[in-house]
Structures are given as C-alpha cells and as structure tokens.
Amino acid sequence: RTTDTLVMSPCRYIFVEGLMIFTKEDLTRSFDFKVFIDVDPDIRFIRRLRRDINSRGRSVEKVIEQYMKQARPMHEKFIEPGRSSADLILSKDLDPDDIFNKILAAEKTGEYGE
C-alpha cells in the first residue's frame, strides 16, 4: 500500500513476497524459484479476526461479514490458483527457519514438492 520504489543491486537472492504475487503472470515468469505458503483456512481467518479487531477496531460481526463476502471468495479466485505456478508448496505453520532451510535445500537440489 505504498508508491515507494526500492532500487536493488544485483545479488544472489532477492525475496519478493505478497498476497497477490502470483496473480501477475509476467511477474511470476521473471522469478527463478517460486514458493507458495499454504495456510489452513481456519488459521487465516483467526489471524484476520485478531488483526482487524486489534489493529483496525472492527467488530467480530464486521470481520466475519467482510471475510465471507470479500476475503474468502477473493482468496479462492485470485490467491489459490497461484499454487499451480509454485515450484515449492510449504504447508502448515512451519517455523521461519525451517521454511528458509527448505527453500534453500529445494533450490540447491532441484527437488521440489510439498
């Protein structure tokens, strides 16, 4: 949610993340290695519920309404299809160090999978 541009110098790894990152085909074609982090829908909802109540001052009812009318259908339409363009799918709530190590191991060996 910013218009700032960050100029990067060439380096071995550049990590790019974002909720809608796989929705732009021309962008995903430029990536050498793509990771999709699959989080259980219940966990996604609980995280949103906590965030929207604590940080955005929304009521439980408003969070549920917005989730059911917008967030959930948009996830199914735009986010979930990105799974098919990923080189590696990480499931469950893994420790960040485990995720990083799995990405590096898969990238080095070329053995991708869940």
PABADO-845676 format. One record per residue: x, y, z of N, C-alpha, C, O in turn. Coordinates in steps of 0.02 Angstrom, whole numbers, plus 32768, in hexadecimal, padded with zeros to 4 digits. Last residue first. Example, Ala and Ser with C-alpha at 12.3 -4.5 7.8 and 13.67 -1.06 7.14 Angstrom:
2
82827F90816282AC7FCB816582858002818A829E80398192;82947EE4818682677F1F818682947F5B818682C87F5A81A7;
END
This chain:
114
812779FA7FA6810A7A127FE5813379F9802081227A088059;81AC7A277F3481707A027F4881587A1C7F8981707A4E7FA2;82487A137EDF82107A3B7EF781D67A0F7F0981CF79D77EEF;82E77A097ED182B179DC7EE6827A7A047F06827E7A167F41;83537A547EB683227A507E8182E97A207E9282C07A117E67;83B37A6C7F1483AE7A287EFB837F7A227EBF838279F27E99;83A87AF77F2E83EA7AD87F2083E47A947EFF840B7A847ED2;83217B097F4783417B2F7F1283837B0F7EFE83947B0D7EC3;830F7AB67FB682EB7AA77F78830C7ACB7F3D83147AAE7F07;83607AF88015836D7AB38003834C7AA17FC0836B7A817F96;83217B77801C83677B71800583777B2A7FEF83997B217FBC;82A27B4F804D82A97B74800D82EF7B6C7FF282F87B5D7FB7;82C47B1580C682A37AED809382A97B0E804E82B47AED801C;82F97B85810B83247B4C80FC83067B1F80C6832B7B04809D;82867BD6811482C27BEE80F182EE7BB480DD83077BB180A5;82357B82816482207B988121825C7BAC80F882647B9680BF;827F7B7B81D982727B3E81B3825D7B4F816B82737B2E813C;827A7C01820282BB7BE381F182B27BA381C882D97B96819A;81EE7C10821C820F7C3581E682537C1981D282647C198197;81957B78823481C27BA9825181E57BCE821881F97BAE81E7;80F77B6381E2813C7B5081EF81627B89821081507BC48208;80607B3781DE80837B7081FD80C97B5B821080D57B448248;803E7AEA813D803B7AF0818580617B2E819E807C7B548176;80AA7ADC80AD806B7AD680D180757ADB811B80AC7AD28136;80EE7B1F802080FA7B13806680B77B13808A80917B438086;811A7AF27F8380E07B027FAD80F17AEF7FF480FF7AB48002;817D7B2A7F00817D7B097F41813F7B217F6781327B5D7F6A;815F7B6A7E8D81907B337E8981907B0A7EC881A07ACF7EC8;80BB7B9E7E5C80F17B9B7E8C811F7B607E7F81097B2B7E69;804C7BA07E0F80887BBB7DF180C47BB97E2080FA7BCF7E0E;7FE57B6E7E5E7FFB7B467E24803A7B627E03805B7B3E7DDD;7FCB7BD27EBB7FEB7B937ED180097B6D7E96803F7B507E9B;7F7D7C317E837FC57C3B7E827FEC7BFD7E9780277BF67E86;7EF87C137EA27F147BFD7E617F607C057E5C7F7F7BE37E33;7EED7C557F237EF37C0C7F1E7F0C7BF57EDA7F347BC67ED8;7EDB7CE07F007F157CC77F247F207C7C7F187F577C677F06;7E627CF77EB47EA27D147EA17EDF7CF47EC17F137CED7EA1;7DF27CAA7EE37DF77CC07E9D7E3E7CD47E887E537CC47E51;7E077C927F6A7DFA7C5A7F3E7E037C6D7EF47E1A7C447ECC;7E167D177F957E4C7CE77F9F7E447CAD7F6E7E737C987F4D;7D987D487F787DD27D647F547E0E7D367F5C7E377D307F2D;7D467D017FD37D3E7CF87F8B7D7A7D127F637D8D7CF37F31;7D847D3480507D837CED803D7D797CE27FF27D9F7CBD7FD4;7D717DC380487DB37DA380507DB47D5A80397DE07D468013;7CE07DDC80307D187DF480077D567DC9800D7D6D7DAD7FDB;7C807D9B807F7C6B7DBC80417CA57DCE80147C9D7DD07FD7;7CC77D6580EC7C9B7D3B80C57C897D5980817C837D368050;7D0E7DD6811C7D317D98810A7D067D6E80DB7D1E7D5680A8;7CA97E2F813B7CD97E4181077CFF7E0380EE7D0D7DFC80B3;7C687DE681A37C447DFC81667C747E0A812D7C697DF380F5;7CCF7DDB82017CB07D9F81E47C8D7DB181A27C947D8D8170;7CE37E62821F7D1A7E3A82057CFE7DFC81E27D147DEB81AB;7C677E8782527C7F7EA782157CB87E7F81F67CBB7E7981B8;7C627E3782C77C2F7E3082937C477E4D82507C3C7E2F821C;7CCC7E6883127CCD7E2382FB7C9D7E1A82C17CAD7DF9828F;7CF67F1082DA7CD27EE083057CD97E9A82E87CEA7E9182AD;7D967F6382CA7D587F4782AF7D377F1882E17D597EFB830C;7E127FA182E17DD77FB483087D957F9982EE7D617FB782FC;7E897F8082AA7E5C7FA782807E1A7FB982A37DF07FDB8286;7ECF7F3483067EF27F6A82E27EC37F9882BC7ED47FD282B0;7E727ED883427EA67EFB83697EC37F3883467ECF7F6B8366;7E1C7EAE82DA7E027EC5831A7E357EF1833E7E257F288354;7E747E8A82747E417EBC82677E217ED782A77E0E7F1282AB;7EC87E2982B37EE37E6682977EAD7E9C82917EB87ED582A6;7E6A7DC382D87E937DE5830A7EAD7E2882F17EA97E5B8314;7E387DA382567E0C7DB8828C7E337DDF82C17E1F7E1682D5;7EAC7D7982147E877DB481FC7E5B7DD082337E597E0C823E;7EC97D0682607EFA7D3C825A7ED87D7D82457EE67DB28261;7E557CBB82477E657CD0828C7E987D09828B7E917D3982B1;7E607CA581BC7E287CCB81D87E387CE5821E7E2B7D1F822D;7ED57C5881B57ED17C9881917E9A7CC481AF7EA37D0081B9;7EAB7BE981FF7EE27C1282187EE17C5681F67EEB7C898217;7E487BB781A97E377BCB81ED7E6C7BF9820B7E5C7C2B822C;7E947B9681347E627BCD81337E4D7BE581797E427C218183;7F437B7D81477EFF7B6481527ECD7B9E81547EDB7BD18173;7FB07BB680CB7F9A7BBB81117F527BA581157F287BB980EC;80337B9E80677FEE7B88806F7FDC7B8980B97FF67B6180E0;80967BFE800A808E7BE9805080437BDD805B801B7C0B8059;80F37BDF7F7F80AF7BED7F9580A97BD37FDC80B67B987FE8;817F7C1C7F2B81677BF77F6581207C0E7F7681137C4A7F7A;81E67C117E9C81A97C2C7EBB81907BFE7EF2818D7BC17EEA;82717C477E4682597C167E76821F7C347E9C82257C6A7EB9;82877CAB7DEB82A87C6B7DE1828A7C347E0C82897BF97DF9;82117D1A7DA4822D7CFB7DE0824D7CB87DCF82317C927DA8;81D17D447D3382147D5F7D3F82367D407D7C82727D4B7D87;81537D0F7D3881827CF37D0781C97D0B7D1481F97CE97D01;81157D647D9281297D217DA981587CFF7D7881817CD67D8C;80FD7DD47D3E812A7DD97D7881427D947D8D817D7D8A7D99;80A37DA57CE180E37DC07CC981157DC77D0281527DC07CF7;80377D817D38805D7D4E7D1580A17D677CFB80D27D437D00;80037DAC7DCB80207DCF7D91804F7D9F7D6E80887D957D82;7FE37D627E397FAC7D757E0C7FC57D987DCD7F9F7DA07D9D;80417D457E97803A7D167E6080037D297E2F7FF67D037E00;80347DAD7EF680727DA87ECE806A7D797E92808A7D857E5E;7FD97DD77F537FC37DD07F0E7FFC7DC37EDD7FF57DCE7EA1;80227DDB7FCB7FE57DB37FC77FD17DA67F7F7FB97D6F7F6F;80D27DCC7FC180957DF37FBC80597DC57FB2805F7D8F7F94;81827DDD7FAC81477DBE7FC8810B7DEB7FC081117E287FB8;821E7DB17F7481E57DDC7F6681A77DB97F83819A7D7F7F74;82C67DAC7F8F82877D907FA482517DC47F9882567DFD7FB0;83507D8B7F3583227DC17F4382DF7DA07F5382C27D7D7F29;83F67D517F3783AF7D457F45838A7D867F5183A47DB37F72;846D7D8D7F04845D7D477EF784127D397F0083F47D177ED7;84547E2F7EB7846D7E037EEC84547DBD7EDE842B7DB27EB1;84567ED57E7884567E8D7E6C84747E667EA784A67E7B7EC4;83FD7F4B7EDE84397F377EBA84367EEC7EAD84157EC87ED3;835D7F967ECD83887F627EE983C57F577EBE83C17F5A7E80;82F680187EFB832580027EC983567FD17EEA83747FE17F1D;825280267F20829280137F3E82BE7FF87F0782AE7FC57EE8;81D5809F7F2381FB80707EFB823E80647F1D825F80937F33;813680C07F6B817F80C47F6E819E808E7F41818380577F3B;80B280BA7F7980C980C97F36811580CE7F33813180DE7EFF;805F803B7FD7808C80747FD2809F807F7F89809B80517F60;80297FC58000800080008000802B803E8000801E806F8024;
END
